[in-house]
């Protein structure tokens, strides 16, 4: 990369734990270089128990903003001074903007990315066609649940090992939300039009999500938010069953586009295939 850092460079980044595997710096810096913007996008790895102090330390705008990934999305919303309706509906934030006056604005672009990934990789999928199932109850699951609710899903089923957390997320959805313990997953998957793994299982090669995907209809679309590896064991099982799949890279790119515009004041430039760059970086086949 030939860009020079100057005294006017706009700084943005991504914060998570772990964050070493994030492809967000690759995407954003490729867009920055193509657009000729004096900016840089870096990775931050604050201690898992100290995100609040880390984020408060960025107040004032020296860093324009950060994307937020596991496990900080719920904490990110809680420390903000203002939040967009999307972040409030999701009860979690994946985007923080640090204003010059010291305030923090929270947003959530995960839902945009999720629906964009479905539109691209599962053409014809209609969120209104039937119930959707989300595995997990953390910040990523909340963003997905809010997105499907806003898109008109008649029922959003939350499956989680801790039933109280599933009940909390489902309760925030009103009449369309239902909660299931992990032991009840087979029943939750009956008739599902889509199943989304919103847990970090699969983030490390060999990690598995113990969900009986054979209980889904043949027409169900299966998604894993994890994108390293691109084809997780969860998606491998779905493909072996003949189900259509959506990978987490599509969602990453979809949520990164509005984030880039929030950080740098313009949409990502056209004419660069960031998905191809990401696939090359992880050594995956397109």
Wavefront OBJ file of the C-alpha trace (Angstrom):
o trace
v 0.000 0.000 0.000
v 1.547 3.286 -1.137
v -0.575 5.775 0.832
v 1.195 8.128 3.228
v -0.055 8.961 6.713
v -0.375 12.717 7.184
v -1.340 15.138 9.911
v -4.882 15.145 8.481
v -5.360 11.385 8.194
v -8.825 10.238 9.283
v -8.507 7.247 11.614
v -11.167 4.560 11.996
v -11.018 0.908 12.972
v -12.571 -2.228 14.358
v -12.572 -3.387 17.976
v -13.052 -6.975 19.054
v -11.626 -9.810 21.097
v -10.250 -11.634 19.237
v -9.748 -9.273 16.305
v -6.636 -10.666 14.578
v -8.784 -12.591 12.100
v -10.863 -9.560 11.038
v -10.929 -8.760 7.334
v -12.410 -5.305 7.952
v -9.014 -3.533 7.726
v -8.402 -5.164 4.350
v -11.766 -4.029 2.958
v -11.712 -0.474 4.265
v -8.075 0.214 3.384
v -8.616 -1.093 -0.150
v -11.537 1.301 -0.557
v -9.516 4.165 0.933
v -6.616 3.626 -1.438
v -8.881 3.327 -4.477
v -10.791 6.483 -3.530
v -7.626 8.431 -2.727
v -8.933 9.333 0.736
v -6.440 10.417 3.391
v -7.577 7.838 5.893
v -6.565 4.610 7.596
v -8.508 1.769 9.193
v -6.867 -0.299 11.933
v -7.673 -3.101 14.365
v -8.003 -2.614 18.131
v -7.978 -5.448 20.672
v -9.033 -3.957 24.031
v -9.096 -6.308 27.019
v -12.331 -8.263 27.119
v -13.242 -6.760 30.495
v -12.266 -3.172 29.687
v -14.136 -2.112 26.555
v -15.936 0.728 28.310
v -12.704 2.473 29.344
v -11.270 1.902 25.873
v -14.288 3.464 24.143
v -14.558 6.375 26.577
v -10.887 7.100 25.897
v -11.707 7.738 22.232
v -14.170 10.532 22.978
v -13.395 13.781 21.195
v -12.942 12.538 17.656
v -9.202 11.882 17.352
v -10.444 8.493 16.106
v -13.475 9.110 13.881
v -15.184 5.853 14.715
v -14.970 2.110 15.136
v -16.824 -0.952 14.073
v -17.519 -3.234 16.997
v -17.499 -7.011 16.863
v -17.649 -9.870 19.389
v -17.978 -9.603 22.335
v -18.560 -5.854 22.630
v -21.746 -5.051 20.683
v -24.054 -4.775 23.681
v -21.515 -2.737 25.670
v -21.055 -0.443 22.680
v -24.701 0.568 22.777
v -24.684 1.049 26.535
v -21.847 3.606 26.509
v -23.309 5.752 23.723
v -24.910 9.136 24.250
v -27.217 8.810 21.246
v -28.327 5.797 19.248
v -30.032 5.356 15.899
v -33.397 3.570 15.711
v -31.581 0.583 14.160
v -29.273 0.264 17.149
v -32.150 0.664 19.582
v -34.196 -2.043 17.836
v -31.213 -4.399 17.878
v -30.317 -3.458 21.480
v -26.698 -3.627 20.271
v -24.286 -1.559 18.190
v -21.626 -2.516 15.674
v -20.683 1.078 14.879
v -19.599 3.934 17.145
v -18.889 7.463 15.947
v -16.851 9.816 18.144
v -17.986 13.412 17.747
v -15.764 16.458 18.268
v -17.981 17.569 21.173
v -17.105 14.365 23.062
v -20.350 12.527 22.444
v -20.639 8.964 21.117
v -23.240 7.953 18.533
v -24.178 4.279 18.191
v -25.537 2.626 15.064
v -26.104 -0.922 13.851
v -25.410 -1.809 10.220
v -25.410 -5.573 10.798
v -29.004 -5.910 9.642
v -28.219 -4.120 6.380
v -25.317 -6.492 5.813
v -27.303 -9.600 6.690
v -30.165 -8.858 4.306
v -27.724 -7.834 1.572
v -25.930 -11.169 1.921
v -29.205 -13.097 1.628
v -30.221 -11.079 -1.438
v -26.885 -11.769 -3.131
v -26.284 -15.414 -2.219
v -29.861 -16.714 -1.870
v -31.779 -14.863 -4.595
v -35.500 -15.159 -4.214
v -35.396 -15.554 -0.436
v -38.353 -13.738 1.125
v -38.143 -12.906 4.847
v -41.934 -12.666 4.903
v -42.406 -16.253 3.709
v -42.129 -17.976 7.092
v -40.357 -18.244 10.425
v -36.632 -17.613 10.745
v -34.392 -19.162 13.397
v -31.429 -17.447 15.026
v -28.906 -19.429 17.035
v -27.493 -17.319 19.871
v -28.666 -14.402 21.972
v -25.736 -11.969 21.994
v -25.311 -8.678 20.182
v -24.987 -10.284 16.738
v -28.172 -12.299 17.290
v -30.048 -9.197 18.384
v -29.029 -7.353 15.244
v -30.173 -10.246 13.065
v -33.456 -10.591 14.925
v -34.225 -6.886 14.557
v -33.391 -7.000 10.838
v -35.688 -9.927 10.136
v -38.461 -8.358 12.185
v -38.138 -5.093 10.245
v -38.133 -7.068 6.963
v -41.496 -8.598 7.840
v -40.657 -12.083 9.135
v -43.858 -13.443 10.702
v -41.947 -15.213 13.454
v -38.375 -14.971 14.740
v -37.272 -17.932 16.855
v -34.324 -17.453 19.204
v -32.463 -20.625 20.202
v -29.905 -20.409 22.973
v -28.229 -22.550 25.599
v -29.294 -20.078 28.301
v -33.058 -19.817 27.977
v -33.300 -16.576 29.948
v -31.179 -14.817 27.324
v -33.294 -16.263 24.508
v -36.432 -15.070 26.284
v -34.985 -11.578 26.644
v -34.146 -11.250 22.939
v -37.449 -12.781 21.844
v -39.367 -10.567 24.248
v -37.925 -7.439 22.664
v -39.456 -8.517 19.346
v -43.004 -8.459 20.615
v -45.552 -10.863 19.179
v -43.246 -12.246 16.486
v -40.546 -13.395 18.944
v -40.327 -16.919 20.371
v -37.630 -18.442 22.573
v -36.266 -21.994 22.630
v -33.676 -23.776 24.726
v -30.912 -25.437 22.721
v -32.428 -28.802 23.632
v -35.586 -27.725 21.787
v -33.760 -26.831 18.581
v -35.352 -29.577 16.491
v -38.789 -28.176 17.138
v -37.615 -24.632 16.498
v -36.231 -25.608 13.074
v -39.503 -27.123 11.855
v -40.812 -25.086 8.948
v -37.987 -22.548 9.078
v -37.281 -20.540 5.941
v -33.855 -19.482 7.234
v -31.441 -20.414 10.016
v -28.671 -18.050 11.100
v -25.789 -19.004 13.366
v -25.050 -15.823 15.324
v -22.632 -17.464 17.766
v -18.857 -17.481 17.594
v -18.742 -21.277 17.281
v -16.900 -22.005 14.061
v -14.616 -19.002 14.450
v -11.791 -21.417 15.091
v -11.430 -24.320 12.661
v -13.203 -27.342 14.059
v -15.708 -25.379 16.156
v -19.197 -26.785 15.777
v -22.761 -25.680 16.395
v -24.726 -28.676 17.614
v -27.946 -27.991 15.730
v -29.980 -30.714 13.912
v -30.102 -29.049 10.510
v -31.743 -32.142 9.075
v -34.925 -30.893 10.788
v -35.107 -27.920 8.402
v -37.171 -27.978 5.198
v -35.213 -28.651 2.011
v -35.928 -25.072 0.940
v -34.383 -23.483 4.056
v -31.443 -21.111 3.661
v -28.620 -21.584 6.193
v -26.244 -18.786 7.158
v -23.199 -18.561 9.425
v -22.031 -15.088 10.444
v -18.485 -16.410 10.889
v -16.315 -15.881 7.796
v -12.963 -17.347 8.856
v -13.101 -20.083 7.759
v -15.440 -19.093 4.948
v -17.185 -22.464 4.938
v -17.610 -23.381 8.580
v -18.573 -26.861 9.775
v -22.112 -25.489 10.184
v -22.259 -24.558 6.496
v -20.543 -27.793 5.484
v -23.318 -29.743 7.177
v -25.969 -27.577 5.507
v -24.423 -28.079 2.071
v -24.209 -31.828 2.628
v -27.966 -31.752 3.233
v -28.505 -29.853 -0.010
v -29.513 -26.586 1.628
v -28.660 -23.218 0.118
v -26.088 -21.363 2.201
v -25.007 -17.797 2.891
v -21.521 -17.113 4.247
v -20.477 -14.468 6.725
v -18.264 -12.638 4.233
v -21.318 -11.360 2.380
v -22.628 -9.864 5.598
v -19.223 -8.374 6.420
v -19.080 -6.522 3.104
v -22.726 -5.478 3.363
v -22.338 -3.919 6.804
v -18.954 -2.370 5.937
v -20.334 -0.223 3.118
v -22.552 2.054 5.280
v -19.857 2.030 7.976
v -17.286 3.343 5.489
v -19.603 6.183 4.499
v -20.183 7.072 8.165
v -16.427 7.206 8.835
v -15.149 8.875 5.686
v -18.096 10.885 4.367
v -18.680 9.112 1.070
v -19.733 5.653 -0.151
v -17.059 3.075 -0.997
v -15.670 3.536 -4.510
v -16.900 1.332 -7.306
v -14.665 -0.825 -9.422
v -12.943 -2.857 -6.710
v -13.967 -6.419 -5.834
v -13.355 -6.482 -2.096
v -14.883 -9.944 -1.806
v -12.222 -11.289 -4.149
v -9.535 -9.563 -2.091
v -10.933 -11.110 1.087
v -11.140 -14.573 -0.444
v -7.542 -14.303 -1.594
v -6.479 -13.244 1.897
v -8.045 -16.306 3.518
v -7.025 -18.626 0.718
v -10.624 -19.584 -0.059
v -12.236 -20.418 -3.332
v -14.827 -17.988 -4.660
l 1 2 3 4 5 6 7 8 9 10 11 12 13 14 15 16 17 18 19 20 21 22 23 24 25 26 27 28 29 30 31 32 33 34 35 36 37 38 39 40 41 42 43 44 45 46 47 48 49 50 51 52 53 54 55 56 57 58 59 60 61 62 63 64 65 66 67 68 69 70 71 72 73 74 75 76 77 78 79 80 81 82 83 84 85 86 87 88 89 90 91 92 93 94 95 96 97 98 99 100 101 102 103 104 105 106 107 108 109 110 111 112 113 114 115 116 117 118 119 120 121 122 123 124 125 126 127 128 129 130 131 132 133 134 135 136 137 138 139 140 141 142 143 144 145 146 147 148 149 150 151 152 153 154 155 156 157 158 159 160 161 162 163 164 165 166 167 168 169 170 171 172 173 174 175 176 177 178 179 180 181 182 183 184 185 186 187 188 189 190 191 192 193 194 195 196 197 198 199 200 201 202 203 204 205 206 207 208 209 210 211 212 213 214 215 216 217 218 219 220 221 222 223 224 225 226 227 228 229 230 231 232 233 234 235 236 237 238 239 240 241 242 243 244 245 246 247 248 249 250 251 252 253 254 255 256 257 258 259 260 261 262 263 264 265 266 267 268 269 270 271 272 273 274 275 276 277 278 279 280 281 282 283 284 285 286
